[in-house]
């Protein structure tokens, strides 16, 4: 679909399905090689497409719900920071692990303003600091990352 221009990028990653069903994967390939029974391989593969598409749909639904909930319940309560916070939130979906320097660039803020924004995001449970350090801290958009694993 990507090569034909239908999609800009791949949306279904079958590798997790194939890894989860590795024994069946190899059994099916062996059957194709030994008996030329391609039908059973296609059924296995298409079942993977169905499961992967269903998982992707659930993940997308979770992402949309998370975004809406954060916007409605947390961002709107940030007062004068609301517009900046909303823009930064949208960028977190593309880069969910950040440092203060990243926030500076992403939100086009000074270091102090980026630090303050991160602190507010921590207070609202949107970002979680992961290093325990005072300097060079790393923050994770934990609820979003959690949707993938």
C-alpha positions in Angstrom: 0.0 0.0 0.0 2.9 2.3 0.7 4.7 1.5 -2.6 1.4 2.2 -4.5 0.9 5.5 -2.7 -2.3 4.5 -0.9 -0.6 5.0 2.5 2.2 7.4 3.4 3.8 4.9 5.8 3.1 1.4 6.9 0.4 1.0 9.6 0.4 -2.7 10.2 3.5 -4.4 11.7 3.2 -8.1 11.6 6.5 -8.8 13.3 5.0 -9.0 16.8 2.3 -11.5 15.5 5.0 -13.6 13.7 7.2 -13.6 16.8 4.3 -14.6 19.0 3.4 -17.4 16.7 6.9 -18.3 15.6 6.4 -22.1 15.7 3.3 -21.9 13.5 5.1 -19.5 11.2 7.9 -22.0 10.6 5.5 -24.9 10.4 3.5 -23.2 7.7 6.6 -22.2 5.7 7.8 -25.8 5.9 4.4 -27.1 4.7 4.6 -24.7 1.7 8.1 -25.9 0.9 7.2 -29.6 1.3 3.6 -29.9 0.1 3.2 -26.6 -1.9 0.1 -25.9 0.2 0.1 -22.1 0.0 -3.6 -21.9 1.2 -2.7 -22.7 4.8 0.1 -20.1 4.7 -2.2 -17.4 3.4 -4.8 -18.2 6.1 -2.2 -17.9 8.8 -0.8 -14.7 7.3 -4.3 -13.1 6.9 -5.2 -14.0 10.4 -2.1 -12.0 11.4 -3.3 -9.1 9.4 -6.7 -9.2 11.1 -5.2 -9.4 14.6 -2.7 -6.7 13.9 -5.3 -4.4 12.4 -7.6 -5.0 15.4 -4.7 -4.2 17.8 -3.9 -1.0 15.8 -7.5 0.0 15.9 -7.7 -0.4 19.7 -4.4 1.5 20.1 -5.6 4.4 17.9 -8.9 4.5 19.8 -6.9 4.7 23.1 -4.7 7.5 21.7 -7.7 9.6 20.7 -9.4 9.0 24.1 -6.2 9.9 25.9 -5.7 13.1 23.9 -9.3 14.2 24.4 -9.2 13.5 28.1 -6.0 15.3 28.7 -7.2 18.3 26.6 -10.5 18.5 28.4 -9.5 17.6 32.0 -6.0 18.9 32.4 -4.8 21.3 29.7 -7.8 23.7 30.0 -7.0 24.2 33.6 -3.5 25.5 32.9 -4.6 29.1 32.6 -2.3 31.4 30.5 -0.3 28.3 29.5 -3.2 26.6 27.8 -2.3 27.4 24.2 1.4 26.6 24.7 0.5 23.4 26.6 -1.9 22.3 23.9 0.7 22.7 21.2 3.3 20.9 23.3 0.9 18.1 24.1 0.3 17.5 20.4 4.0 17.3 19.8 4.4 14.7 22.7 2.5 12.2 20.6 5.3 12.3 18.1 8.1 12.4 20.7 6.9 10.9 24.0 10.3 10.9 25.8 11.8 14.4 26.3 14.3 16.4 28.2 13.9 20.1 29.1 16.1 21.0 26.1 13.7 19.0 23.9 10.7 20.9 25.4 12.6 24.2 24.7 12.8 23.3 21.0 9.3 21.7 20.7 7.4 24.5 22.4 9.8 27.3 21.3 10.4 28.4 24.9 13.3 29.6 27.1 14.9 27.0 29.3 13.1 28.5 32.4 9.7 28.5 30.6 10.2 24.9 29.3 11.2 23.8 32.9 8.0 25.4 34.2 5.9 23.8 31.6 7.3 20.4 32.3 6.7 20.9 36.0 3.0 21.7 35.3 2.8 18.6 33.1 4.3 16.5 35.9 1.8 18.0 38.4 -1.1 17.0 36.1 0.3 13.5 35.6 1.0 13.9 31.9 4.8 13.6 32.2 6.8 11.4 34.6 10.4 11.9 35.4 12.4 8.7 35.0 16.0 9.3 36.0 15.7 10.6 39.6 18.5 13.0 38.7 18.5 16.8 39.4 20.2 17.5 36.0 19.8 15.9 32.6 16.4 14.6 33.6 14.3 12.5 31.2 10.5 12.7 31.1 8.1 10.2 29.7 4.5 10.6 28.4 3.7 7.4 30.4 0.0 7.0 29.6 0.7 7.3 25.9 3.7 4.9 25.9 1.7 2.5 27.9 -0.8 2.1 25.0 1.9 0.3 23.0 3.0 -2.3 25.5 
